[in-house]
Amino acid sequence: MSRPEDTLPPDLFYNDNESRKYTTSSRIQSIQSEMTHRALELLALSTPSFVLDIGCGSGLSGEILSSVHPVDGGPHIWIGMDISASMLDVALQRDVEGDLMLFDIGQGVPFRPGSLDAAISISAIQWLCNAESSDVIPQGRMARFFNGLYASLRRGGRAVCQFYPKNEAQRSMISGAAVKAGFGAGILEDDPGTKNSKLYLVLTVGGGDLQGDITGVVKGMDDVDVVDGRRRIKDTRRKEIRKGSKAWIMKKKEQMERKGKIVKSSSKYTGRKRGPAF
C-alpha cells in the first residue's frame, strides 16, 4: 500500500472527499486521540497554555486540547495550521474552538518570536520530506519550518511532533534539521519493532541544566534516542574561517541550502586552489 505522501501533495490529496472520510472514520479518530494524548503527556503542560497545532486537519487534536481538565493543566488555547483548505472547511463545519490558518509549514511558522508556549503535530511533518517540483528541496522546507518554530516558541517551550518516516534517512533528516535550528531533540519510539510503532520527536528551546536528557521527559524510558548537536555546532562556529577557503565555501553552500536554494553538490575539487594561469 502506497503512502499518501508519495501520491499527491497534501493540499491535493486531502480534497473534500478525503477530508470527510478522514474525519468520520472511527478508527482514525481512535488513533488520533491516542497519539494526541501521548503527545500531551510528553509536553507536560502544567498550566493552560497557548499551543500551535501543526497540520491540524479537521481539528481532531484541537478538540482534545480544548477539553483538557483544569486538574491536568488545561484547558489550552490553540491555533491550527494546515495546507488543506478542505480539511479546514471540515473543521469550521465542526465548530472547533481554536483559530484556524491556511498555511504551508514548509514556508515557515509566521508567529512573533517567543509567542507560543508549546506546539503539537500529529502525522504531518513527514510531508516535508517530499518535493513537488524540481526547484524545491526538502532540506530547505524543513529548515524554514524548524527555524520558524524555534523562533516562535518561548524559552523553555516544547514541541512534540508525531511522524511516520519512510526510512532511517528521513528520520535522520528530520531530527538533523531540528538540531540545526537550535532545538534539543529527542526521539521516543512507542511499540518498537511492531506495525503499531509510533515515533515522537520531542523538541525543547533551551536545555537548561539537563544533563544528557535534553528533553526532560525521557528519564527512565526505554528505546529512547537523544540527539544534542547544539554544542558541537556552537564550537565549530567559534573557529575563524578564512574567506575563500574550502570551509568558507562549504559554510556558504550550507546557508544557501537552509534558504531552500538549489546548490551544486560538493566534490574533492570544491575549494581547491588553482595553479597560476599562463
Secondary structure as GFF3:
##gff-version 3
##sequence-region A 1 278
A	DSSP	three_ten_helix	4	6	.	.	.	ID=ss1
A	DSSP	alpha_helix	10	13	.	.	.	ID=ss2
A	DSSP	alpha_helix	16	24	.	.	.	ID=ss3
A	DSSP	alpha_helix	26	43	.	.	.	ID=ss4
A	DSSP	beta_strand	50	54	.	.	.	ID=ss5
A	DSSP	alpha_helix	60	66	.	.	.	ID=ss6
A	DSSP	three_ten_helix	70	72	.	.	.	ID=ss7
A	DSSP	beta_strand	77	82	.	.	.	ID=ss8
A	DSSP	alpha_helix	85	93	.	.	.	ID=ss9
A	DSSP	beta_strand	99	102	.	.	.	ID=ss10
A	DSSP	three_ten_helix	105	107	.	.	.	ID=ss11
A	DSSP	beta_strand	116	122	.	.	.	ID=ss12
A	DSSP	three_ten_helix	125	129	.	.	.	ID=ss13
A	DSSP	alpha_helix	138	152	.	.	.	ID=ss14
A	DSSP	beta_strand	153	163	.	.	.	ID=ss15
A	DSSP	alpha_helix	168	181	.	.	.	ID=ss16
A	DSSP	beta_strand	184	190	.	.	.	ID=ss17
A	DSSP	beta_strand	198	204	.	.	.	ID=ss18
A	DSSP	beta_strand	224	227	.	.	.	ID=ss19
A	DSSP	alpha_helix	230	238	.	.	.	ID=ss20
A	DSSP	alpha_helix	246	258	.	.	.	ID=ss21
###
